[in-house]
Amino acid sequence: MQSWRASLLVVSTTCLLIYVMLKLCFNFLKQFFGVNRMTENIDNIVLEHLRHIRGKVDKTEQSIEDLKLRMSRLESAILSVKREVADSYEAEIHQQSTNDRIIERLERIERRLDLQE
């Protein structure tokens, strides 16, 4: 669970570092060559990409929360089915015990009446 968060943190940090490095490079170009408009365009492009990445991260987090909720519901349903199976097995054991006692009584009656085959 924590690995995707760590990966997202690495990606976000890397993007931020790239942004800072590009900003420094273009500030250098701006000082020595007078490049101003190009810097603004690159800033806008980088910020747009960072916003896009942040949007994807938010969607991924929401999807993971939805999956957690669905998994909790599935686990509850599985536990309910297991409980029903255990109850059914208990009823089957009780029925078998009752059948064994009836067979035992029937055999005893047959012996007393000499009806054995």
Residue, then its C-alpha position, 0 to 999 in steps of 0.5 A: m500500500q505504501s509503495w504507490r505513495a512512495s512512488l508518487l512522492v518520488v515522481s512529484t519530487t522529481c517533477l519539482l526538481i526538473y521545474v526548478m532546474l529549468k527555471l534556473c537555466f532559463n533565468f541564466l539565459k534570460q540574464f545573458f541573452g535576454v530570453n524572457r518570453m521563452t521562460e514564460n512559455i516553459d514555466n507554463i508548460v511545466l506547470e501545466h504538466l505538474r497540474h496534470i500529474r497532480g490530477k492523475v494522483d488525485k484520481t488514483e487516490q480516489s480509485i484506491e479508496d473506492l477499491k478499499l471500500r469494495m474489498s471491505r464489503l467483499e470480506s464481509a460477504i465472504l465472512s457471512v458465507k463462511r458463517e452460513v457454511a459452518d451453520s450448515y455443516e453443524a446442522e448436517i452433523h446433528q442430522q447424522s447423529t440423529n440418523d445414527r441413533i435411529i439406526e441403532r434403535l432399529e437394530r436393537i428392535e430387530r434383535r429383540l424381535d428376531l427379525q435380523e436377516 
